Amino acid sequence: MTYLDTPAPPGRYGWRLEILGRAEFHGWHVRMFGADWGPDLLLIRRPRLLWVFAEPERGRLSAARLASLAELRACHQVAVVMRPTTIPQLERLLA
């Protein structure tokens, strides 16, 4: 397999949709946000609440998104950064 044969990793929007589909498959209620300063998704399934920052493989959290992540964690919320290579971790969180 050559470099040209491998599919490109999803961008941020495509990755958000991938997470959304997997979460709904596992029975989570999903709220998608569009702001560039906060989390991308809020996943809810009783008794759990999960804040997701979806980043493409080479993407980095902006300073504002990093501050939002820190604030959510300081409030004892489960907030995670998910990348396409973290699919096994995502599946464990959603199960």
DOLO-255856 format. One record per residue: residue in three letters; y, x, z of N, C-alpha, C in turn. Coordinates in Angstrom, 3 decimals. Each point is the difference from the previous one (the first is absolute). Layout:
// residues N
[pt ALA; [Y; X; Z]; [Y; X; Z]; [Y; X; Z]],
...
***
This chain:
// residues 95
[pt MET; [-1.178; 0.854; 0.000]; [1.178; -0.854; 0.000]; [1.241; 0.899; 0.000]],
[pt THR; [0.921; -0.308; -0.838]; [1.216; 0.804; -0.090]; [1.136; -0.693; 0.733]],
[pt TYR; [1.100; 0.719; 0.104]; [1.196; -0.547; 0.646]; [0.450; -1.286; -0.684]],
[pt LEU; [-0.113; -0.053; -1.317]; [0.443; -1.184; -0.734]; [-0.933; -1.186; 0.187]],
[pt ASP; [-1.245; 0.262; 0.402]; [-0.967; -1.078; 0.204]; [0.121; -0.658; 1.364]],
[pt THR; [0.612; 0.675; 0.957]; [0.102; -0.566; 1.342]; [1.170; -0.972; 0.057]],
[pt PRO; [-0.219; -1.164; 0.602]; [1.102; -0.958; 0.090]; [1.086; 0.498; 0.944]],
[pt ALA; [1.216; -0.349; -0.313]; [1.123; 0.387; 0.860]; [-0.089; -0.775; 1.307]],
[pt PRO; [0.334; 0.639; 1.124]; [0.010; -0.734; 1.263]; [1.082; -1.087; -0.045]],
[pt PRO; [-0.212; -1.075; 0.732]; [0.986; -1.083; -0.047]; [1.340; 0.427; 0.592]],
[pt GLY; [1.072; -0.562; -0.524]; [1.323; 0.200; 0.574]; [0.142; -0.842; 1.257]],
[pt ARG; [1.168; 0.018; 0.590]; [0.208; -0.704; 1.265]; [-0.245; -1.499; -0.137]],
[pt TYR; [0.548; -0.620; -1.044]; [-0.169; -1.447; -0.151]; [-1.465; -0.359; -0.262]],
[pt GLY; [-0.661; 0.757; -0.868]; [-1.418; -0.261; -0.276]; [-0.864; 0.198; 1.228]],
[pt TRP; [0.317; 1.000; 0.801]; [-0.747; 0.271; 1.222]; [0.214; -1.126; 1.008]],
[pt ARG; [1.227; -0.515; 0.077]; [0.264; -1.146; 0.887]; [-0.867; -1.186; -0.389]],
[pt LEU; [-0.106; -0.266; -1.294]; [-0.825; -1.119; -0.475]; [-1.479; 0.232; 0.297]],
[pt GLU; [-0.443; 1.243; -0.102]; [-1.389; 0.329; 0.329]; [-0.287; -0.283; 1.475]],
[pt ILE; [0.893; 0.421; 0.882]; [-0.167; -0.258; 1.436]; [0.028; -1.506; 0.267]],
[pt LEU; [0.923; -0.694; -0.625]; [0.111; -1.443; 0.167]; [-1.312; -0.687; -0.370]],
[pt GLY; [-0.565; 0.352; -1.140]; [-1.259; -0.604; -0.431]; [-1.139; 0.278; 0.957]],
[pt ARG; [-0.101; 1.240; 0.464]; [-1.064; 0.343; 0.950]; [0.178; -0.739; 1.325]],
[pt ALA; [1.246; -0.109; 0.464]; [0.269; -0.689; 1.270]; [-0.349; -1.484; -0.108]],
[pt GLU; [0.406; -0.641; -1.083]; [-0.326; -1.421; -0.171]; [-1.509; -0.211; -0.106]],
[pt PHE; [-0.695; 0.926; -0.635]; [-1.455; -0.079; -0.089]; [-0.632; -0.004; 1.388]],
[pt HIS; [0.574; 0.753; 0.931]; [-0.519; 0.086; 1.365]; [0.563; -1.089; 0.914]],
[pt GLY; [0.757; -0.948; -0.543]; [0.469; -1.130; 0.800]; [1.338; 0.191; 0.694]],
[pt TRP; [0.773; 1.004; -0.384]; [1.306; 0.226; 0.605]; [1.048; -0.843; -0.707]],
[pt HIS; [0.999; -0.437; 0.750]; [1.191; -0.621; -0.576]; [0.972; 1.142; -0.275]],
[pt VAL; [0.583; 0.002; -1.198]; [0.811; 1.137; -0.423]; [1.418; -0.448; -0.319]],
[pt ARG; [0.956; 0.769; 0.486]; [1.417; -0.186; -0.333]; [0.476; 1.291; -0.622]],
[pt MET; [0.500; -0.080; -1.221]; [0.484; 1.186; -0.702]; [1.516; 0.064; 0.118]],
[pt PHE; [0.502; 1.177; 0.321]; [1.440; 0.212; 0.117]; [0.490; 0.835; -1.173]],
[pt GLY; [1.279; -0.116; -0.330]; [0.557; 0.737; -1.114]; [1.048; 1.017; 0.386]],
[pt ALA; [0.344; 0.082; 1.264]; [1.054; 0.927; 0.428]; [-0.479; 1.446; -0.088]],
[pt ASP; [0.921; 0.889; -0.273]; [-0.334; 1.420; -0.089]; [0.104; 0.710; 1.348]],
[pt TRP; [0.262; -0.727; 1.058]; [0.195; 0.646; 1.301]; [-1.097; -0.329; 0.996]],
[pt GLY; [-0.866; -0.946; -0.316]; [-1.002; -0.426; 0.976]; [-1.399; 0.037; -0.573]],
[pt PRO; [-0.937; -0.636; 0.685]; [-1.385; -0.021; -0.472]; [-0.128; -0.834; -1.275]],
[pt ASP; [-1.064; 0.266; -0.743]; [-0.257; -0.741; -1.234]; [-0.724; -1.309; 0.259]],
[pt LEU; [-0.926; 0.018; 0.969]; [-0.841; -1.166; 0.248]; [-0.149; -0.256; 1.490]],
[pt LEU; [-0.093; -1.268; 0.331]; [-0.373; -0.429; 1.344]; [-1.304; -0.762; -0.156]],
[pt LEU; [-1.041; 0.473; 0.683]; [-1.313; -0.637; -0.059]; [-0.283; -0.658; 1.341]],
[pt ILE; [-0.409; -1.257; -0.034]; [-0.266; -0.752; 1.230]; [-1.367; -0.653; -0.092]],
[pt ARG; [-0.812; 0.244; 0.994]; [-1.279; -0.690; 0.197]; [-0.266; 0.027; 1.486]],
[pt ARG; [-0.016; -1.163; 0.622]; [-0.141; -0.060; 1.452]; [-1.145; 0.833; 0.501]],
[pt PRO; [0.195; 0.744; 1.018]; [1.168; 0.211; 0.848]; [0.803; 1.230; -0.396]],
[pt ARG; [-0.128; 0.432; -1.258]; [0.604; 1.270; -0.405]; [1.187; -0.178; -0.939]],
[pt LEU; [0.871; 0.992; 0.056]; [1.190; 0.070; -0.849]; [0.090; 1.444; -0.478]],
[pt LEU; [0.198; 0.201; -1.302]; [-0.015; 1.337; -0.567]; [1.167; 0.162; -0.968]],
[pt TRP; [0.836; 1.006; 0.241]; [1.124; 0.336; -0.880]; [-0.457; 1.129; -0.911]],
[pt VAL; [0.174; -0.175; -1.315]; [-0.484; 0.989; -0.957]; [1.159; 0.546; -0.833]],
[pt PHE; [0.085; 1.313; -0.040]; [0.921; 0.704; -0.886]; [-0.866; 0.546; -1.135]],
[pt ALA; [0.106; -0.577; -1.192]; [-0.815; 0.415; -1.145]; [0.748; 1.105; -0.751]],
[pt GLU; [-0.648; 1.131; -0.125]; [0.613; 1.130; -0.695]; [-0.945; 0.478; -1.089]],
[pt PRO; [0.537; 0.312; -1.181]; [-0.858; 0.611; -1.022]; [-0.467; 1.369; 0.480]],
[pt GLU; [-0.974; 0.537; -0.696]; [-0.630; 1.242; 0.450]; [0.993; 1.128; 0.229]],
[pt ARG; [0.952; 0.162; -0.853]; [0.963; 1.090; 0.152]; [1.319; -0.460; 0.606]],
[pt GLY; [0.091; -1.244; 0.396]; [1.239; -0.525; 0.554]; [0.235; 0.445; 1.435]],
[pt ARG; [1.258; -0.031; 0.406]; [0.369; 0.322; 1.382]; [0.825; -1.138; 0.554]],
[pt LEU; [-0.146; -0.252; 1.288]; [0.824; -1.014; 0.649]; [1.446; 0.462; 0.017]],
[pt SER; [0.900; -0.907; -0.332]; [1.424; 0.321; 0.111]; [0.354; 0.106; 1.480]],
[pt ALA; [1.153; 0.527; 0.283]; [0.436; 0.135; 1.399]; [0.070; -1.372; 0.665]],
[pt ALA; [0.474; -1.011; -0.732]; [0.107; -1.342; 0.573]; [-1.383; -0.593; 0.269]],
[pt ARG; [-0.938; 0.198; -0.916]; [-1.359; -0.529; 0.203]; [-0.715; 0.752; 1.114]],
[pt LEU; [0.232; 1.293; 0.106]; [-0.589; 0.779; 1.083]; [0.546; -0.468; 1.352]],
[pt ALA; [1.292; -0.305; 0.060]; [0.599; -0.519; 1.237]; [-0.591; -1.364; 0.353]],
[pt SER; [-0.224; -0.857; -0.990]; [-0.615; -1.308; 0.243]; [-1.419; 0.158; 0.539]],
[pt LEU; [-0.751; 0.934; -0.579]; [-1.360; 0.270; 0.466]; [0.020; 0.443; 1.462]],
[pt ALA; [0.899; 0.906; 0.329]; [0.106; 0.491; 1.380]; [0.390; -1.122; 0.958]],
[pt GLU; [0.932; -0.858; -0.407]; [0.428; -1.111; 0.863]; [-1.143; -0.979; 0.252]],
[pt LEU; [-0.749; -0.344; -1.047]; [-1.128; -0.912; 0.172]; [-1.042; 0.589; 0.942]],
[pt ARG; [-0.296; 1.276; -0.171]; [-0.976; 0.639; 0.888]; [0.520; 0.088; 1.434]],
[pt ALA; [1.311; 0.210; 0.172]; [0.585; 0.046; 1.338]; [-0.094; -1.358; 0.684]],
[pt CYS; [-0.064; -1.061; -0.794]; [-0.143; -1.361; 0.533]; [-1.470; -0.393; 0.144]],
[pt HIS; [-0.890; 0.987; -0.051]; [-1.446; -0.197; 0.147]; [-0.576; -0.902; -1.084]],
[pt GLN; [0.560; 0.088; -1.202]; [-0.530; -0.720; -1.151]; [-0.917; 0.941; -0.774]],
[pt VAL; [-0.995; -0.574; -0.668]; [-0.857; 0.800; -0.858]; [0.706; 0.110; -1.345]],
[pt ALA; [0.492; 1.180; -0.304]; [0.715; 0.262; -1.248]; [-0.628; 1.230; -0.639]],
[pt VAL; [-0.394; -0.136; -1.276]; [-0.718; 1.077; -0.676]; [0.599; 0.267; -1.375]],
[pt VAL; [-0.168; 1.236; -0.444]; [0.353; 0.387; -1.363]; [-1.308; 0.061; -0.766]],
[pt MET; [-0.095; -0.750; -1.085]; [-1.213; -0.046; -0.809]; [0.266; 0.590; -1.374]],
[pt ARG; [-0.907; 0.854; -0.426]; [0.042; 0.618; -1.326]; [-1.322; -0.324; -0.703]],
[pt PRO; [-0.053; 0.109; -1.331]; [-1.250; -0.311; -0.710]; [-1.206; 0.798; 0.498]],
[pt THR; [0.195; 1.189; 0.513]; [-1.139; 0.774; 0.511]; [-0.455; -0.468; 1.375]],
[pt THR; [0.731; -0.921; 0.624]; [-0.380; -0.482; 1.334]; [-0.712; -1.351; -0.061]],
[pt ILE; [-0.621; -0.317; -1.130]; [-0.701; -1.283; -0.137]; [-1.084; -0.176; 1.067]],
[pt PRO; [-0.814; 1.023; 0.328]; [-0.994; -0.210; 1.067]; [0.653; -0.380; 1.338]],
[pt GLN; [1.107; 0.635; 0.351]; [0.693; -0.344; 1.236]; [0.548; -1.424; -0.080]],
[pt LEU; [0.546; -0.366; -1.154]; [0.517; -1.354; -0.200]; [-1.111; -1.027; 0.189]],
[pt GLU; [-1.154; 0.253; -0.575]; [-1.122; -0.930; 0.125]; [-0.428; -0.158; 1.468]],
[pt ARG; [0.005; 1.095; 0.765]; [-0.344; -0.092; 1.428]; [1.028; -0.829; 0.758]],
[pt LEU; [1.285; 0.160; -0.314]; [1.036; -0.772; 0.669]; [-0.088; -1.490; -0.325]],
[pt LEU; [-0.390; -0.320; -1.221]; [-0.026; -1.399; -0.427]; [-1.260; -0.726; 0.449]],
[pt ALA; [-1.075; 0.729; 0.260]; [-1.274; -0.639; 0.359]; [0.060; -0.686; 1.334]],
***
